[in-house]
Amino acid sequence: MTSCRVSVVLATLLCLGSAGRHHFHPEPSDEAGARAASPDEALASHWYAEAHAALEALHARRGAERRRARNVVMFMGDGMSVPTLAAARALLGQRAHRPGEEAQLSFEAFPTVGLAKTYCVNAQTADSACSATAYLCGAKANEGTLGLTAAVPRGACNASLAPHVRLASVAAWALADGRDAGIVTTTRVTHASPAGVYARVADRDWESDADVRAAGHDPAACADIARQLVHEYPGNQFKVILGGGRREFLPTSAVDQEGTPGRREDGRDLIAEWRSSKRARNASCAYAWHRDQLLQANASLPDYLLGLFEGGHLRYNLQSDAASEPTLAELTDVAIRMLSRNERGFFLFVEGGRIDHAHHDNLAELALDETIELSRAVERATRLLAEDDSLVVVTADHAHVMAFNGYSARGADVLGPSDDRDDDGVPYMTLSYINGPGHRREVDGRRVDVTQEEDFRGVEWPSHVEVPLRWETHGADDVAVFAWGRHHDAFSGLYEQSQLPHRMAYAGCFGAGPHACGAAALRQPLMALFLVLFMQLAKLFP
């Protein structure tokens, strides 16, 4: 069967069968979405066919190279816009007492750079849920939904249960090929981006059963994200899960080790259930909530590792307790060591998730520092992996509206005011935001001189803002894609964000699309899809 015919078969089968609490994410109106989208965009087959066509053209240009990427690691900087990259590298250089502009984040040295278009089916500017569905499941979706096609509006519990709208992620494709998989994040492990690796849910905010109930739905029908991670495929197969979010796994009657109360109203302790499920398989497992426990697990390497290091999100790096909370580089190190024991390889998702949160609050220094932390994690990964049999991809889910502006001299403090001033002679910040909570109202028709504020340049000092909003918004810009290792050149050019998992699977020889490994490998996404469909049918007909 030719690769083109395989693509058609996949598309046909898929067609027939196939805003978090931290910040406010407005929902586009149904009218606007209907105006913008074609009916075909509600089908996974549309996006699969679009990606397959691009891969066929890519494969024709590249020729037949049979060596696959055994390991695939995807790093995602949430909200890591191109201006964020430029400002972060300048800060990195200035911290080393250099001018700064000449500095380089670790992944900026990667041999291939591309651009991804981030819009969602009903949204010009993406949120972290529809974008996660694109770059992890290979199909664009509606704002606020995870792992579902655009046939499902946000909050539509019943519509999300139809087997043909439920997508399999690139992690499921890897598992179907006999590889291992895992996730690492600085947010709650149930937050939108990491949830895209394993969850299929009509609202990104349904992290615990309490959220599903609050929306007027039955958690027994539409399982919350935490329960899906512990008990449903593919999350229940992940060898390593590291991040925050203990509260989503504990009942309201419980308080975690650091005093955070649980949120679950069903009385379930999903951490205990996770342990029991692994022991039932006669597998060794470890649960960590403190950095010391993580290091112990790194020494012993159990079969399965769950690490939840905060009740909510991990703290910002600049505000964390280094003794109790691991860095993103340390989490990445442990995850790679855990997964590297599988000779067939693995897929790992790593998120620097708090770049986004800092931007939403107009906290430029925290956003840039979190970007630098992601760079350190990427550097750690490339030291642990062999370039000739691994692939590392670094990208963002969406942009933000921070501007790197003004006419400052080379080496000027990137976190300070511009050398320029406005027409009234009032200073403005080199890093300014178009909108957000940091807006200061004018006095007598003149902007406020923010450099005279008492907390100016503090870590939690919000930068200059033009438009007053409760939270700063995302941007609709394209985002950069950096690639290193086997088949890195498959990531050049400008393409839909939904092509990313297909390109990663192409490099790893386990995904949908034409590639040099032969038609047999094309069956892996179908195996993953059939497994998901089978498990859904088993729930309907126990």
C-alpha positions in Angstrom: 0.0 0.0 0.0 1.4 3.4 -1.0 1.8 6.1 1.6 -0.8 8.2 -0.2 -3.3 5.3 0.1 -2.5 4.8 3.7 -3.2 8.5 4.3 -6.6 8.1 2.7 -7.4 5.0 4.7 -6.4 6.8 7.9 -8.5 9.9 7.0 -11.5 7.7 6.2 -11.3 5.8 9.5 -10.8 8.9 11.5 -13.8 10.5 9.8 -16.0 7.5 10.5 -14.7 6.6 13.9 -12.5 9.0 14.8 -8.6 28.8 30.1 -7.6 27.6 33.5 -8.4 28.7 37.0 -5.2 30.7 37.2 -6.2 33.1 34.4 -9.3 34.0 32.5 -9.6 32.8 29.0 -12.6 34.3 27.1 -14.6 31.9 24.9 -15.1 32.9 21.2 -18.8 33.1 20.2 -20.3 30.2 18.3 -21.3 32.7 15.6 -17.7 33.8 15.1 -16.4 30.3 15.0 -19.0 29.3 12.4 -18.1 32.2 10.3 -14.4 31.4 10.4 -14.3 27.6 10.0 -15.1 25.3 7.2 -17.1 22.1 8.0 -14.2 19.9 7.2 -12.1 21.5 9.9 -14.3 19.8 12.5 -13.0 16.4 11.3 -9.6 14.9 12.4 -9.3 13.6 8.8 -9.0 17.2 7.5 -5.9 17.9 9.6 -4.4 14.5 9.1 -4.7 14.8 5.4 -3.2 18.3 5.5 -0.2 17.0 7.5 0.2 13.9 5.4 0.4 16.0 2.2 3.2 18.1 3.8 5.0 15.0 4.9 4.8 13.5 1.4 6.3 16.6 -0.1 9.0 16.6 2.6 9.8 12.9 2.1 10.1 13.4 -1.6 12.6 16.1 -1.1 14.7 14.3 1.5 14.9 10.9 0.0 14.9 7.5 1.8 16.8 7.7 5.1 15.8 4.7 7.2 17.4 5.6 10.5 14.7 6.5 13.0 14.7 8.8 16.1 14.4 6.2 18.9 13.7 8.9 21.5 11.5 11.9 21.0 11.5 14.8 23.5 9.1 17.7 23.0 9.8 20.9 25.1 7.1 23.4 25.2 7.5 26.9 26.6 4.0 28.0 27.4 3.6 31.5 25.9 7.2 31.6 24.8 6.8 34.2 22.0 9.7 35.3 19.8 10.1 38.6 21.7 10.3 36.5 24.9 13.2 34.6 23.4 15.0 37.7 22.4 14.6 39.3 25.8 15.5 36.2 27.7 18.7 35.7 25.8 19.6 39.4 26.5 18.9 38.8 30.2 21.0 35.6 30.2 23.9 37.5 28.7 23.5 40.5 31.1 23.5 38.2 34.1 26.9 37.1 32.9 28.1 40.7 32.8 28.0 41.0 29.0 26.0 43.3 26.8 23.5 40.5 26.4 22.2 40.7 22.9 24.9 38.3 21.6 24.0 35.6 24.1 22.1 32.4 23.1 19.6 30.1 24.8 20.7 26.5 24.5 18.1 25.5 21.9 18.8 28.6 19.8 21.9 26.7 18.7 19.9 23.9 17.2 20.5 23.3 13.5 16.9 23.7 12.3 14.3 26.5 13.0 10.8 26.7 11.7 7.5 28.5 12.5 4.1 27.2 13.5 0.7 28.8 13.0 -1.2 28.8 16.2 -4.8 29.7 15.5 -7.6 27.3 16.5 -10.7 26.3 14.6 -12.9 28.9 16.4 -10.2 31.3 17.7 -7.8 33.6 16.0 -5.7 33.7 19.1 -5.1 30.3 20.7 -5.4 29.2 24.3 -3.3 26.4 25.8 -6.0 23.7 25.3 -6.8 23.9 21.6 -3.1 24.5 20.9 -2.1 21.4 22.9 -4.6 19.4 21.0 -3.0 20.6 17.8 0.7 20.0 18.7 0.1 16.7 20.5 -2.9 15.1 18.8 -2.4 16.4 15.2 -5.8 18.1 14.7 -6.9 21.6 15.4 -9.7 22.1 17.9 -12.0 24.6 19.6 -10.7 26.9 22.3 -10.8 25.4 25.7 -11.1 21.7 24.6 -8.5 19.0 24.9 -8.0 15.8 22.8 -11.2 16.3 20.9 -12.0 17.4 17.3 -13.6 20.7 16.6 -17.0 18.9 16.3 -17.1 19.4 20.1 -17.9 22.9 21.5 -16.4 23.8 24.8 -18.3 22.4 27.8 -20.3 19.9 25.7 -20.0 16.8 27.9 -22.3 14.5 25.9 -20.8 15.5 22.5 -17.3 14.7 23.8 -18.2 11.0 24.5 -18.7 10.1 20.8 -15.8 7.8 19.9 -15.1 9.5 16.5 -14.4 12.9 18.1 -11.8 11.5 20.6 -8.2 11.9 19.5 -5.1 9.9 20.3 -2.0 11.8 21.1 1.6 11.3 19.9 2.3 9.7 23.3 -0.4 7.1 22.5 1.2 6.5 19.1 4.5 5.9 20.8 3.0 3.5 23.3 1.4 1.6 20.5 4.8 1.1 19.1 6.1 -0.4 22.3 7.9 2.7 23.5 7.4 4.4 26.9 6.0 7.8 27.6 5.9 10.5 30.3 5.3 14.1 31.2 7.1 16.8 33.1 5.7 20.3 33.8 6.1 23.3 36.1 2.3 23.6 36.3 -0.3 21.3 37.7 0.0 18.0 35.8 -3.7 18.4 35.1 -3.3 21.9 33.5 -4.1 22.4 29.8 -0.7 21.8 28.2 0.3 18.5 29.9 -3.3 17.3 29.9 -3.2 17.4 26.1 -0.8 14.4 26.2 -3.5 12.1 27.7 -6.9 13.7 28.3 -10.0 14.0 26.2 -12.3 16.6 27.9 -14.7 19.2 26.7 -13.4 21.9 29.1 -9.8 22.4 30.2 -11.0 23.6 33.6 -12.4 20.1 34.5 -9.3 19.2 36.4 -11.2 17.4 39.3 -14.6 16.0 39.7 -15.7 19.1 41.6 -15.1 21.1 38.4 -17.3 18.8 36.3 -20.1 19.0 38.9 -19.8 22.8 39.0 -20.4 22.8 35.3 -23.6 20.8 35.7 -22.3 17.5 34.4 -21.9 14.0 35.8 -18.3 13.0 36.5 -19.2 9.4 36.0 -20.0 10.2 32.4 -17.3 12.9 31.7 -14.3 11.9 33.8 -12.2 14.7 35.1 -8.6 15.2 33.9 -6.9 13.9 37.1 -9.0 10.7 37.0 -8.2 10.2 33.3 -4.5 10.5 34.1 -4.6 7.8 36.7 -7.2 5.4 35.3 -7.5 5.9 31.5 -5.3 5.2 28.5 -2.7 6.5 27.8 -2.1 8.3 31.1 -2.3 5.1 33.1 0.6 3.7 31.1 3.0 6.7 31.7 6.2 5.6 33.4 6.9 9.1 34.8 4.6 12.0 35.8 6.3 15.0 37.3 4.9 18.5 38.2 2.4 20.1 40.6 -1.3 19.8 41.4 -1.7 17.5 44.4 -5.0 19.2 45.2 -6.7 17.7 42.1 -5.9 14.2 43.3 -7.0 14.5 46.9 -10.5 14.6 48.6 -11.8 17.7 50.3 -11.3 15.8 53.6 -7.6 15.6 53.1 -4.8 18.1 53.4 -1.5 17.5 51.6 2.0 17.5 53.2 2.3 21.3 52.8 -1.1 22.3 54.0 -3.1 22.5 50.7 -6.6 21.1 51.0 -7.8 18.6 48.4 -10.5 19.5 45.9 -12.1 16.2 45.1 -15.8 15.8 46.1 -15.9 12.1 45.3 -13.9 11.2 48.4 -11.2 9.5 46.2 -7.5 9.7 46.8 -6.1 9.3 43.3 -2.5 9.2 44.5 -3.3 6.1 46.6 -5.2 4.7 43.6 -2.2 5.3 41.4 0.0 3.4 43.8 -2.5 0.5 44.0 -2.8 0.2 40.2 0.9 -0.2 39.8 1.3 -2.7 42.6 -1.6 -4.7 41.0 0.7 -5.1 38.0 3.5 -6.3 40.3 5.5 -3.2 39.3 7.6 -1.1 41.6 6.5 2.5 42.0 7.4 5.7 44.0 5.5 8.8 44.9 7.5 12.0 45.6 6.3 15.4 46.9 9.7 16.7 48.0 13.0 17.1 46.1 14.8 14.7 48.3 12.3 12.0 47.4 12.8 12.7 43.8 16.6 12.3 44.1 16.0 9.0 46.0 13.9 7.8 43.1 16.5 8.9 40.6 19.0 6.6 42.5 16.7 3.6 42.6 14.6 4.1 39.3 11.4 2.4 40.1 9.2 1.1 37.2 6.8 4.0 37.7 7.3 7.5 39.3 4.7 10.1 40.2 6.0 13.4 41.6 3.7 16.2 42.7 5.7 18.9 44.3 3.1 21.5 45.1 -0.6 21.7 45.8 -1.0 23.8 42.7 1.6 25.0 40.2 5.3 24.8 41.1 6.6 28.1 42.3 8.5 30.4 40.0 12.1 29.6 40.0 13.1 32.9 41.4 10.7 32.4 44.4 11.1 28.7 45.0 12.8 26.8 47.8 15.7 25.0 46.2 15.9 22.6 49.1 12.3 21.2 48.7 11.3 21.9 45.1 13.3 20.5 42.1 14.2 22.6 39.1 12.8 21.9 35.6 16.3 20.6 34.6 16.3 18.2 37.5 12.8 16.9 36.6 13.9 16.5 33.0 17.0 14.6 34.1 15.0 12.1 36.2 12.4 11.6 33.5 14.9 10.8 30.8 16.8 8.4 33.0 13.4 6.7 33.9 12.4 6.3 30.2 15.8 5.4 28.7 15.5 1.9 30.0 13.2 1.0 27.2 15.3 -0.3 24.3 12.6 0.7 21.8 12.8 4.3 23.0 10.3 6.8 24.4 8.3 10.0 24.0 8.6 12.7 26.7 6.7 16.0 27.0 8.4 18.7 29.0 6.6 22.0 29.7 8.0 25.3 31.1 4.5 26.3 32.0 4.9 29.4 34.1 6.3 31.6 31.4 2.7 32.1 30.4 1.5 32.9 34.0 4.1 35.6 34.5 3.2 37.2 31.2 -0.5 37.2 32.1 0.5 39.2 35.2 2.8 41.5 33.3 5.8 40.2 35.3 8.5 40.3 32.7 11.5 39.3 34.8 9.7 36.1 36.0 8.7 35.2 32.5 12.2 35.6 31.2 13.7 33.7 34.1 11.3 30.8 33.4 12.4 30.8 29.8 16.0 30.6 30.9 15.1 27.6 33.1 13.5 25.9 30.1 16.8 26.5 28.2 18.7 24.8 31.0 16.4 21.8 30.9 16.9 21.5 27.2 20.6 21.6 27.7 20.4 18.9 30.2 18.4 16.7 27.8 20.8 17.1 25.0 23.7 16.1 27.3 21.8 12.9 28.2 20.7 11.9 24.7 22.6 10.8 21.7 22.1 13.1 18.8 22.2 10.3 16.2 19.2 8.4 17.6 17.1 11.0 19.4 15.1 14.0 18.4 14.5 17.1 20.6 11.9 19.7 19.5 11.4 23.0 21.3 8.4 25.2 20.7 5.6 27.3 22.2 1.9 26.9 22.2 1.1 30.5 21.6 2.5 34.0 21.9 2.0 36.9 24.3 1.7 40.6 23.8 5.0 41.7 25.4 6.9 44.1 23.2 10.7 44.5 23.1 10.8 48.1 22.1 12.5 51.5 22.2 15.8 52.8 20.9 18.2 51.8 23.7 21.9 51.5 23.2 23.5 48.1 22.9 23.7 46.4 26.3 21.1 48.6 28.0 19.3 46.8 30.9 16.7 44.7 29.2 14.5 45.0 32.4 14.9 48.7 32.7 13.5 51.8 31.0 14.2 52.5 27.4 16.9 55.1 26.6 14.1 56.8 24.7 11.1 58.7 26.2 7.6 59.4 25.1 6.6 62.8 23.5 5.9 64.2 27.0 9.4 63.3 28.2 8.1 60.4 30.4 10.2 57.2 30.5 8.7 53.9 29.3 9.9 50.3 29.8 12.0 48.4 27.2 9.7 45.5 27.9 6.1 46.8 27.7 2.8 45.0 27.4 -0.1 45.9 25.1 -2.6 44.9 27.8 -3.0 43.5 31.3 -3.3 44.4 35.0 -0.2 46.6 35.1 -2.0 49.6 33.5 -1.6 53.0 35.2 -4.1 55.6 34.4 -2.9 58.9 33.1 -2.7 62.0 35.3 -3.6 65.3 33.7 -3.3 63.7 30.3 0.3 62.4 30.9 1.5 58.9 31.5 2.7 58.0 35.0 6.5 57.8 35.4 6.7 54.1 36.5 10.4 54.4 37.3 9.5 56.5 40.4 7.3 53.8 41.9 8.5 52.4 45.3 8.7 48.8 44.1 10.1 49.6 40.7 12.1 46.7 39.3 11.0 44.3 42.0 10.4 40.7 40.9 6.6 41.2 41.2 6.6 44.7 39.8 4.3 44.8 36.7 5.7 46.4 33.6 4.1 49.3 31.7 0.8 48.4 30.1 -1.3 50.3 27.5 -4.8 48.7 27.8 -6.2 47.8 31.2 -7.4 44.2 31.6 -7.6 41.8 34.5 -5.2 39.5 32.7 -2.8 40.1 29.8 -3.9 38.2 26.7 -2.2 35.8 24.4 -0.9 36.9 21.0 -1.9 35.4 17.7 1.7 35.4 16.4 3.4 32.4 14.8 5.8 30.6 17.3 9.3 29.3 16.7 10.1 25.6 16.4 13.7 24.5 17.1 14.9 20.9 16.3 18.0 18.9 17.1 19.0 15.3 16.4 17.7 12.7 14.0 15.6 14.1 11.2 15.8 17.7 12.7 15.5 19.1 9.2 11.9 17.9 9.0 10.9 20.9 11.1 12.0 23.8 8.9 9.5 26.0 7.1 6.2 27.5 8.1 3.3 25.1 8.8 0.2 24.4 10.8 0.8 23.7 14.5 -1.1 20.5 14.0 1.6 19.1 11.8 4.1 18.9 14.8 3.1 15.5 16.2 3.0 14.1 12.7 6.5 15.4 12.0 7.8 14.0 15.3 6.2 10.6 14.5 7.7 10.8 11.0 11.2 11.2 12.6 10.5 8.5 15.1 9.0 6.1 12.5 5.9 5.4 14.6 3.3 7.9 13.3 0.8 8.7 10.6 2.3 9.8 7.3 4.7 8.7 4.6 8.3 8.1 5.7 11.3 6.0 5.1 10.6 3.3 7.6 8.0 1.5 5.5 4.3 1.2 5.4 4.2 -1.1 8.5 5.0 1.8 10.8 2.0 3.7 9.5 -0.2 1.3 11.3 0.9 2.5 14.8 -1.5 5.5 15.0 -4.3 3.2 13.9 -3.4 0.8 16.7 -3.5 3.7 19.2 -6.8 4.9 17.8 -8.3 1.5 17.9 -7.2 1.0 21.5 -8.8 4.3 22.5 -12.0 3.4 20.7 -12.0 -0.1 22.2 -11.7 1.3 25.7 -14.5 3.8 25.1 -16.8 1.0 23.8 -15.9 -1.1 26.9 -17.1 1.8 29.1 -20.4 1.9 27.2 -20.9 -1.9 27.2 -19.2 -3.2 30.4 
